[in-house]
Amino acid sequence: MIGVLKIKTLVELFDICQLENVIAGLKLCPEKIIYVGLKAAMSKRRQNSIVNFYKKKGINAEISFEDIKENNLQDAIDKVNYILDNNEDCYFDLTGGSATFHAAVGAVSASREVKLFRFDVKKSKFDKANDENYDIILWYN
């Protein structure tokens, strides 16, 4: 059993490694998962694979995909702000993803509360990536 704080919206930084795209969704079972990444990396085949994977696992999250322009920091910053403005209780998983989107999340977190975490594959645990006052993973059994 995993003890977790129930979250509404998980924002995943899309990675070509499919495992990195689903770890947090499997562990946290959010109501909504928003994948953000480069259009070229988020092919329809990869999108369908993710959606079908969650269905097979019995996770009925609302899943959407948002693309950002490659090497366009302002576009990525605008996307982070759009997601925060239009979704409840957002947690950003920094595991994987593009450097541009990592930079955008960091830039936005300097002026807004952004809940950040990452999954340490070697330790098999989540770590908060900033000092904001929130909890994410409480325990594993």
NUPA-894614 format. One line per 3 residues: number of its first residue (from 1); for each residue x, y, z of C-alpha. Coordinates in nm, 4 decimals, always signed. Example, Ala and Ser with C-alpha at 12.3 -4.5 7.8 and 13.67 -1.06 7.14 Angstrom:
1) +1.2300:-0.4500:+0.7800 ~ +1.3670:-0.1060:+0.7140 .
END
This chain:
1) +0.0000:+0.0000:+0.0000 ~ +0.1160:+0.3512:-0.0725 ~ +0.0130:+0.6448:+0.1445 .
4) -0.0212:+0.9581:-0.0595 ~ -0.1777:+1.2966:-0.0522 ~ -0.4537:+1.2870:-0.3143 .
7) -0.3851:+1.5417:-0.5851 ~ -0.6138:+1.6745:-0.8540 ~ -0.3705:+1.7633:-1.1331 .
10) -0.0380:+1.6039:-1.2172 ~ +0.1716:+1.7862:-1.4752 ~ +0.4186:+1.5522:-1.6419 .
13) +0.7130:+1.6757:-1.8442 ~ +0.6859:+1.4402:-2.1422 ~ +0.9929:+1.2275:-2.1989 .
16) +1.0799:+0.9826:-2.4759 ~ +1.1309:+0.7244:-2.1990 ~ +0.7755:+0.6004:-2.1434 .
19) +0.8555:+0.4711:-1.7937 ~ +0.9342:+0.8246:-1.6770 ~ +0.6002:+0.9361:-1.8195 .
22) +0.3905:+0.7021:-1.6044 ~ +0.5666:+0.6519:-1.2678 ~ +0.4007:+0.9442:-1.0897 .
25) +0.0618:+0.8757:-1.2459 ~ +0.0747:+0.5158:-1.1243 ~ +0.1803:+0.6109:-0.7734 .
28) -0.0377:+0.9180:-0.7216 ~ -0.3551:+0.8306:-0.9165 ~ -0.4475:+1.1948:-0.9839 .
31) -0.7817:+1.3022:-1.1262 ~ -0.6109:+1.4689:-1.4232 ~ -0.2718:+1.4244:-1.5928 .
34) -0.1383:+1.6894:-1.8284 ~ +0.1634:+1.5913:-2.0367 ~ +0.3722:+1.8814:-2.1666 .
37) +0.6447:+1.8356:-2.4217 ~ +0.7736:+1.8867:-2.7707 ~ +0.5227:+1.8021:-3.0412 .
40) +0.7763:+1.5861:-3.2256 ~ +0.8303:+1.3702:-2.9153 ~ +0.4598:+1.3353:-2.8307 .
43) +0.3532:+1.1332:-3.1329 ~ -0.0045:+1.0034:-3.1492 ~ +0.1349:+0.6513:-3.1046 .
46) +0.3090:+0.7494:-2.7790 ~ +0.0016:+0.9384:-2.6590 ~ -0.2227:+0.6381:-2.7289 .
49) +0.0232:+0.4064:-2.5543 ~ +0.0068:+0.6165:-2.2379 ~ -0.3731:+0.6407:-2.2416 .
52) -0.4091:+0.2649:-2.3009 ~ -0.1550:+0.1854:-2.0293 ~ -0.3539:+0.3774:-1.7672 .
55) -0.6788:+0.2158:-1.8816 ~ -0.5258:-0.1310:-1.8419 ~ -0.4104:-0.0368:-1.4920 .
58) -0.7603:+0.0840:-1.3988 ~ -0.6559:+0.4478:-1.3611 ~ -0.9356:+0.6653:-1.4956 .
61) -0.7598:+1.0002:-1.4971 ~ -0.8472:+1.2657:-1.7517 ~ -0.5362:+1.2762:-1.9734 .
64) -0.4355:+1.5591:-2.2045 ~ -0.1274:+1.6580:-2.4013 ~ +0.0063:+2.0139:-2.4418 .
67) +0.2927:+2.0896:-2.6754 ~ +0.5561:+2.3591:-2.6453 ~ +0.7831:+2.5029:-2.9106 .
70) +1.1383:+2.3738:-2.9077 ~ +1.3900:+2.6123:-2.7478 ~ +1.1237:+2.8795:-2.6915 .
73) +1.1405:+2.9676:-2.3231 ~ +0.8613:+3.2265:-2.3364 ~ +0.6229:+2.9753:-2.4947 .
76) +0.7039:+2.7271:-2.2172 ~ +0.6582:+2.9932:-1.9445 ~ +0.3216:+3.0862:-2.0960 .
79) +0.2214:+2.7177:-2.0933 ~ +0.3143:+2.6772:-1.7244 ~ +0.1107:+2.9857:-1.6332 .
82) -0.1822:+2.8677:-1.8449 ~ -0.1817:+2.5296:-1.6714 ~ -0.1645:+2.6871:-1.3258 .
85) -0.4418:+2.9350:-1.4090 ~ -0.6775:+2.6722:-1.5503 ~ -0.6291:+2.3675:-1.3264 .
88) -0.6690:+2.2934:-0.9578 ~ -0.3996:+2.1694:-0.7229 ~ -0.1164:+2.1265:-0.9763 .
91) +0.1916:+1.9216:-0.8957 ~ +0.4760:+1.9305:-1.1490 ~ +0.6822:+1.6131:-1.1898 .
94) +1.0334:+1.7151:-1.2943 ~ +1.1350:+1.3585:-1.3790 ~ +1.2372:+1.3629:-1.7461 .
97) +1.1238:+1.6229:-1.9963 ~ +1.2913:+1.8989:-2.1921 ~ +1.5425:+2.1447:-2.0530 .
100) +1.3315:+2.4315:-2.1874 ~ +1.0300:+2.3258:-1.9832 ~ +1.2446:+2.2709:-1.6728 .
103) +1.3729:+2.6269:-1.7109 ~ +1.0185:+2.7573:-1.7582 ~ +0.8896:+2.5840:-1.4463 .
106) +1.1829:+2.7285:-1.2512 ~ +1.1204:+3.0778:-1.3846 ~ +0.7505:+3.0652:-1.2950 .
109) +0.8207:+2.9186:-0.9506 ~ +1.0266:+3.2285:-0.8690 ~ +0.7079:+3.4375:-0.8677 .
112) +0.4271:+3.1854:-0.8062 ~ +0.3727:+2.8898:-0.5791 ~ +0.4531:+2.5838:-0.7878 .
115) +0.4512:+2.2388:-0.6304 ~ +0.7535:+2.0546:-0.7680 ~ +0.8766:+1.7016:-0.7149 .
118) +1.0786:+1.4349:-0.8871 ~ +1.0987:+1.0577:-0.8667 ~ +1.4379:+0.9133:-0.7726 .
121) +1.4460:+0.5878:-0.9684 ~ +1.7495:+0.4523:-0.7800 ~ +1.5886:+0.5091:-0.4387 .
124) +1.2353:+0.4362:-0.5634 ~ +1.0934:+0.7419:-0.3900 ~ +0.9588:+1.0892:-0.4570 .
127) +1.1468:+1.3986:-0.3451 ~ +1.0145:+1.7530:-0.3205 ~ +1.2141:+1.9763:-0.5494 .
130) +1.1504:+2.3007:-0.3618 ~ +1.0857:+2.4200:-0.0087 ~ +0.7174:+2.5037:-0.0461 .
133) +0.4873:+2.3854:+0.2317 ~ +0.3200:+2.0777:+0.0841 ~ +0.3401:+1.7028:+0.1167 .
136) +0.3457:+1.4521:-0.1648 ~ +0.4484:+1.1020:-0.0687 ~ +0.3992:+1.0102:+0.2935 .
139) +0.5083:+0.6461:+0.3026 ~ +0.5510:+0.3191:+0.1173 ~ +0.4523:-0.0220:+0.2554 .
END
